[in-house]
Amino acid sequence: MGFATRLDILTCERGRLAVGIDPMPSVLASWGLEPTLAGLEACARGIVEELGAHVAVFKPQSAFFEAFGSAGVAVLEHVLEDIRQCGALSLLDVKRGDIGSSMEGYATAYLDDASPLRADAITVSPYLGVGSLLPAIDRAMATGRGIYVLARTSNPDGATIQTATTGGNTVAQHVVDTITAGNPGWDYAVGLVVGATHAELGCDVSGFNGSILVPGIGAQGGTMAGVRDVFGQASARVLPTVSRDVIGHGRSDLMRRAQIFLADGRDVGL
């Protein structure tokens, strides 16, 4: 079963929400934990333990685990296994982008069936050319996994590159159009990353045919209602993502916070 089908099934069952696993120092503090390896593991695995039966997708941010070196990466391996065991999907936020054998190496690390760091999907950067992502796309296709390509990110600095024009379109639109054209042959396993913090996206996603990961909801200012307003008819393909506003209020408040965003999404038709 391909990634797009698995995502559709799970979001129908559990709701359309991805919870970010971003165990940064401020989040650890809200849990009463020290910024240590033990604190990292208690927080990250605790998020999955509390929400694993209720949330369709978890999005671990690799950077917070890598900061602890090999021991932190080992914790990430445990978190990914925890997500598999609870029946949710893992979307590993690594934003890798390279060429040739280097991209093959990243694809093997995160998308190969035999890798301890395998995830159900990963984020990738197209700024060495969308064609440079083909090794990752091919590996995802071969293993039933997914890819999310950065198109219009939620950070303000992204506009400098992403809304620059090439061939009469913005760079973001070029990414959208290229992935849209390739997706039928890629079994719709390739999605986009488009942030929730823009009143105007700078690209037209109304005809996009894959999943759209939408970060920036909550602490960065985006809302579920705003997502519906901005994405319009593409809202049915949106996967809203919340991190700090779910996980950053302590373990005891996790479920309540997640349920608020799930309810808000249902109320606006996401």
Disulfide bonds with the S-S distance in Angstrom:
none
